[in-house]
Amino acid sequence: MITKHTCKNGVRIITEHIPSVRSVAIGIWIGTGSRFEQQDNNGISHFLEHMFFKGTKTRNAREIAESFDSIGGQVNAFTSKEYTCYYAKVLDNHASNALATLADMFFNSTFDENELLKEKNVVLEEIKMYEDTPDDIVHDLLSQATYHHHPLAYPILGTEETLNSFNGQTLRKYMEEYYTPDNVVISIAGNVDDALIKEVEEHFGGYTSTSTKPEAVKPSFCTEKKARKKDTEQAHMCMGFEGLPVGDDSIFDLIVLNNIFGGSMSSRLFQEVREQKGLAYSVFSYHSAHLDTGVFNIYAGTAPGQLDEVYETISSIIGTLKEDGVSEKEVANSKEQIKGSLMLSLESTNSRMSRNGKHELMLKKQRTLDEILQSIDGVNKKNVDQLIHRIFAGDFSSSLISPSGEFPKSFPH
């Protein structure tokens, strides 16, 4: 059962009691990421996430790590375009200790100058590592082609230039603006009791803020083409079609469509590009849903000389879908596959904590398992066919990283 409690200051606590497990997953979710940054502080959400692990008023970086290792727990964090999460998974009898350490990191991080300098270098190495991974960079390049100068186009890691501008003062100012009580969700799943909920309120229910999170500006969907020349063995290509925002009524239709198109091994994209023609090892599609927009992404990595054939094959798959639609069997199989993946994920307290935290942050409501299953069951061929024409109606954005940096001749100009 999922319960919600809102503290007097606005912090929301979402708990899911699962008495059959011995673990507890705790996540602190903040509704900010690279989307809420400016050009001159791009990467600050991600850098702040790193600095939370670098020492508080009572613990240094090593002691933070040891506080989780000594109880056999796991602790980590991640930053996305629209939210940041700090989380831990521990045995239920250590949940109180884990919560206290996470709260200490949240409220008492010192942002020591020496640690700042070291961590800037760590993140710079992360950026360099990312640059050495063209099948990752090409997705960032697609965001730039899709959203142009809007913050959704910004890289989550930031740049070397912005990274060097951060200091303790800029981090604290950013926290004051975005780490406000009404922008924080504490999500807990596992063998949790009422005593732990009271502790959450004691840690997080008392702080206040006068700042108000700025409203997100809805982006325009652009259809630019961005290519980068890079000495790679493969050409990496992405195509982006305008998708749906996270709370759209047709989001489950799109989940099924993606599964049929390129989200599984039995999908049309995988079967035709890889299995039948042997043109790629990695080829897939996925949908990125944001607060007020979305992108249906298609990726393929192939030999530079095969780019034309890969693009023509993808175009042919889209054309066939628009002309003939999907089959009843594809819809039925996809629905069962999606439900199976969902049910299997529920065996993890981390997955449940993440799902509940994201739902509260992005949708401001919870969806029960029965409601989600009902929504999946409600998908039908007619709705998916209609969505095909909506998604693939217009032009698309695209990105390419290859030795020549030139799009296939067959590509639209």
C-alpha positions in Angstrom: 0.0 0.0 0.0 1.3 3.5 -1.0 0.7 6.3 1.5 1.4 10.0 1.2 2.1 12.5 4.0 2.8 16.2 3.4 4.9 17.9 6.1 3.9 21.4 7.3 6.7 22.9 5.2 5.6 21.2 2.0 8.0 18.2 1.8 6.1 15.2 0.6 6.8 11.7 2.1 5.7 8.7 0.0 5.9 5.3 1.6 5.2 1.8 0.3 5.1 -0.8 3.0 6.3 -4.2 1.8 6.4 -6.5 4.9 7.7 -9.5 2.9 11.2 -8.0 2.3 14.1 -7.2 4.7 15.3 -4.2 2.9 14.4 -0.5 2.8 15.1 1.9 -0.1 15.2 5.6 0.7 15.3 8.3 -2.0 15.5 12.0 -1.8 14.0 13.4 -5.0 14.4 17.1 -6.0 12.6 18.6 -8.9 15.6 20.1 -10.6 18.1 19.1 -13.2 19.8 20.5 -16.3 16.5 21.8 -17.6 16.3 24.4 -14.8 19.9 25.7 -15.4 21.2 28.7 -17.4 23.9 28.6 -19.9 26.5 30.0 -17.4 25.7 27.4 -14.7 25.0 24.4 -16.9 26.1 21.3 -15.0 25.5 22.7 -11.5 22.8 20.1 -10.6 25.1 17.3 -11.4 28.1 18.8 -9.7 26.1 19.5 -6.6 25.1 15.8 -6.6 28.8 14.9 -6.5 29.6 17.4 -3.7 27.0 15.9 -1.4 29.3 13.0 -0.9 32.4 15.1 -0.2 31.9 15.9 3.4 29.5 17.4 6.0 30.1 19.3 9.2 30.5 16.0 11.1 31.6 13.5 8.4 34.3 13.6 5.8 34.0 11.9 2.4 35.5 8.6 3.7 33.2 8.6 6.7 30.2 9.0 4.5 31.2 6.0 2.4 32.0 4.0 5.5 28.7 4.8 7.2 27.0 2.8 4.4 29.6 0.2 3.8 29.7 -0.7 7.5 26.0 -1.6 7.5 26.2 -3.5 4.2 24.2 -0.8 2.4 24.3 0.9 -1.0 24.3 4.6 -1.6 24.3 6.5 -4.9 22.8 9.5 -6.7 21.9 10.6 -10.2 20.9 13.7 -12.1 18.6 13.9 -15.1 17.2 16.8 -17.1 14.3 17.4 -14.7 15.2 15.8 -11.4 18.0 14.8 -9.0 17.9 11.8 -6.7 20.0 10.7 -3.7 19.2 7.2 -2.6 20.3 4.4 -0.3 19.2 0.7 0.0 19.9 -1.0 3.4 18.6 -3.7 5.6 15.5 -2.6 7.5 17.2 -2.5 10.9 19.7 0.0 9.5 17.1 2.3 7.8 17.3 4.9 10.6 21.1 5.2 10.2 20.9 5.5 6.4 18.2 8.2 6.7 20.3 10.2 9.2 23.4 10.1 6.9 21.3 11.2 3.8 19.8 14.0 5.8 23.3 15.1 7.0 24.5 15.2 3.4 21.4 17.2 2.3 21.6 19.8 5.1 25.2 20.0 6.2 27.5 19.5 3.2 30.4 22.0 3.6 31.5 22.3 0.0 35.1 22.5 1.1 37.3 24.3 -1.4 39.9 21.5 -1.5 37.2 18.9 -2.2 35.6 21.2 -4.8 38.9 21.4 -6.7 39.3 17.6 -6.6 35.7 16.9 -7.6 35.9 19.3 -10.5 38.7 17.2 -11.9 36.7 14.0 -11.3 33.7 15.5 -13.2 36.1 16.7 -16.0 37.3 13.1 -16.3 33.6 12.0 -16.5 33.1 14.5 -19.3 36.2 13.2 -21.2 35.0 9.6 -20.7 31.6 10.6 -22.1 33.4 12.2 -25.1 35.1 8.9 -25.8 31.7 7.2 -26.0 30.1 8.3 -29.3 27.0 6.2 -28.8 26.3 8.3 -25.7 27.3 11.7 -27.2 25.0 11.3 -30.2 21.9 11.4 -27.9 23.1 14.7 -26.4 23.6 16.0 -29.9 20.1 15.0 -30.7 18.8 17.0 -27.8 20.6 20.0 -29.2 19.1 19.4 -32.6 15.6 19.0 -31.0 15.5 21.8 -28.5 18.1 24.3 -30.0 18.8 26.9 -27.3 16.2 25.7 -24.7 17.7 24.3 -21.5 16.5 20.8 -22.4 19.3 20.9 -25.0 22.0 21.4 -22.3 24.2 18.4 -21.4 23.6 17.2 -17.9 27.4 17.1 -17.1 27.9 20.7 -18.2 31.1 21.9 -19.8 34.7 22.4 -18.6 34.1 26.2 -18.7 31.0 26.2 -16.5 32.5 23.5 -14.2 35.4 25.8 -13.4 33.1 28.6 -12.4 31.4 26.7 -9.5 32.3 27.4 -5.9 30.7 26.9 -2.5 28.7 30.1 -2.8 27.2 29.3 -6.2 26.2 25.8 -5.0 24.5 27.2 -1.9 22.7 29.8 -4.0 21.4 27.1 -6.3 20.3 25.0 -3.4 18.4 27.9 -1.9 16.6 28.4 -5.2 15.7 24.8 -6.1 16.1 22.6 -3.0 13.0 24.1 -1.5 10.6 22.0 0.6 7.8 22.1 -2.0 10.2 20.8 -4.5 11.4 17.8 -2.4 9.9 14.3 -2.3 11.1 11.6 0.1 10.2 8.2 -1.3 10.6 5.1 0.9 9.8 1.5 -0.1 10.3 -1.8 1.9 9.8 -3.1 5.4 9.2 0.4 6.8 7.4 1.3 10.0 5.7 4.5 11.3 8.7 5.3 13.5 10.9 5.8 10.4 8.2 8.1 8.9 8.4 10.3 12.1 12.1 10.4 11.7 11.8 11.6 8.1 9.6 14.4 9.3 12.0 15.3 12.1 14.8 15.6 9.6 13.0 17.2 6.7 9.8 18.7 8.0 11.3 21.7 9.7 13.3 23.6 7.2 11.8 26.6 5.3 12.6 28.6 2.2 11.3 31.9 0.8 12.4 31.0 -2.7 9.9 29.9 -5.4 11.0 27.5 -8.1 10.7 29.3 -11.5 8.2 27.9 -13.9 9.5 25.7 -16.7 9.3 27.3 -20.1 7.8 24.9 -22.7 10.3 24.3 -25.6 9.5 24.4 -29.3 10.2 21.2 -31.2 13.0 21.8 -33.7 13.9 19.6 -36.7 17.5 20.5 -37.0 20.2 18.1 -38.2 23.5 18.1 -36.2 26.5 16.1 -37.2 30.0 15.8 -35.7 33.1 14.5 -37.4 34.9 12.0 -35.1 37.4 9.2 -35.8 35.2 6.3 -35.0 34.9 2.7 -36.3 31.1 3.1 -36.6 28.7 5.8 -37.6 26.2 6.6 -34.8 22.9 8.0 -35.9 19.8 9.2 -34.1 16.4 10.4 -35.3 13.9 12.2 -33.0 10.2 12.6 -33.6 8.0 14.8 -31.4 6.6 12.6 -28.6 4.3 13.1 -25.6 4.7 14.7 -22.2 4.9 12.5 -19.1 1.2 12.8 -18.1 -0.4 12.5 -21.6 -3.5 10.4 -21.9 -1.9 8.4 -24.7 1.4 7.6 -22.9 0.6 3.9 -22.5 -0.3 3.7 -26.2 3.1 5.1 -26.9 4.8 2.6 -24.6 3.2 -0.2 -26.6 4.0 1.4 -29.9 7.7 1.8 -28.9 7.8 -1.9 -27.8 6.5 -2.9 -31.3 8.7 -0.5 -33.2 12.1 -0.8 -31.6 11.9 -1.4 -27.8 12.4 -5.2 -27.8 14.2 -8.1 -29.5 11.0 -9.0 -31.4 10.5 -5.4 -32.5 10.3 -4.5 -36.2 13.4 -2.4 -36.0 15.6 -5.1 -34.3 14.3 -7.8 -36.5 14.7 -6.0 -39.9 17.9 -4.0 -39.3 19.8 -6.6 -37.2 18.3 -10.0 -37.7 17.3 -9.9 -41.4 19.9 -7.5 -42.9 22.8 -7.7 -40.3 23.3 -4.0 -40.6 23.8 -3.2 -36.9 24.7 -4.7 -33.6 22.9 -2.0 -31.6 19.6 -0.6 -32.9 16.6 0.5 -30.8 14.0 3.1 -30.1 12.9 4.7 -26.8 10.7 7.5 -25.7 11.8 10.4 -23.4 8.9 12.0 -21.6 9.4 15.4 -20.0 7.0 17.6 -18.1 5.5 19.3 -21.1 7.0 17.6 -24.2 8.6 14.4 -25.3 10.8 12.8 -28.0 10.5 9.4 -29.7 14.1 8.5 -30.4 15.6 6.0 -32.8 19.3 5.0 -32.6 21.5 2.8 -34.9 25.2 2.2 -34.9 26.6 0.9 -38.2 29.6 0.9 -40.5 29.8 4.3 -42.2 29.2 2.7 -45.7 25.9 1.2 -44.5 24.3 4.4 -43.3 22.2 4.9 -46.4 20.8 1.4 -46.2 20.1 1.7 -42.4 18.3 4.9 -42.9 16.3 3.6 -45.8 15.3 0.5 -43.8 14.2 2.6 -40.9 12.2 4.8 -43.2 10.6 1.7 -44.8 9.6 0.4 -41.4 7.9 3.7 -40.6 6.2 3.8 -44.0 4.8 0.3 -43.5 3.5 1.2 -40.0 1.8 4.3 -41.3 0.2 2.4 -44.2 -0.8 -0.9 -42.5 -0.7 -0.1 -38.8 0.2 -2.7 -36.2 -1.3 -6.2 -35.8 -3.5 -7.4 -33.0 -0.9 -10.0 -32.2 1.8 -7.3 -31.8 -0.4 -5.3 -29.5 -1.3 -8.3 -27.4 2.3 -9.5 -27.1 3.6 -6.1 -26.3 1.1 -5.6 -23.5 2.0 -8.9 -21.9 5.7 -8.1 -22.2 5.3 -4.6 -20.6 3.2 -6.1 -17.8 5.8 -8.8 -17.2 8.6 -6.3 -17.0 6.6 -4.1 -14.6 5.7 -7.1 -12.4 9.3 -8.3 -12.3 10.6 -4.8 -11.4 8.3 -4.8 -8.4 10.5 -7.4 -6.8 13.0 -4.6 -6.2 12.5 -2.1 -3.4 14.7 0.3 -5.3 12.4 0.1 -8.4 9.3 0.7 -6.2 11.0 3.7 -4.5 12.0 5.2 -7.8 8.6 4.7 -9.4 6.8 6.3 -6.5 9.2 9.2 -6.2 9.1 10.0 -10.0 5.3 9.8 -10.0 4.9 12.2 -7.2 7.5 14.6 -8.6 6.4 14.6 -12.2 2.7 13.8 -12.0 2.0 15.0 -8.4 0.0 11.8 -7.9 0.5 8.0 -7.4 -0.7 5.3 -9.8 -1.4 2.0 -8.1 -0.3 -1.2 -9.8 -3.9 -2.0 -10.6 -4.3 1.4 -12.3 -1.2 0.9 -14.4 -2.1 -2.6 -15.4 -5.6 -1.4 -16.3 -4.1 1.4 -18.5 -1.9 -1.1 -20.3 -4.8 -3.5 -20.8 -6.8 -0.5 -22.2 -4.4 -0.1 -25.1 -5.9 -1.3 -28.4 -4.8 -1.5 -32.1 -7.0 1.5 -33.1 -5.4 3.9 -30.6 -1.9 2.7 -31.5 -2.6 3.1 -35.2 -3.8 6.7 -34.6 -0.7 7.4 -32.6 1.5 6.2 -35.4 0.2 9.0 -37.6 0.6 11.5 -34.8 4.2 10.6 -34.0 5.4 10.1 -37.5 3.4 13.0 -39.0 6.1 15.5 -39.6 9.8 16.1 -40.0 12.3 14.9 -37.4 15.4 16.1 -35.7 18.6 14.0 -36.2 22.2 13.7 -35.0 25.2 11.9 -36.4 28.7 11.1 -35.3 30.9 9.5 -37.9 34.3 9.7 -39.5 33.0 12.0 -42.3 30.4 13.9 -40.3 28.1 13.8 -43.2 24.5 12.5 -43.3 23.5 9.8 -45.8 22.7 11.0 -49.3 19.2 9.6 -48.9 18.6 11.7 -45.8 16.1 14.6 -46.2 17.8 18.0 -46.4 
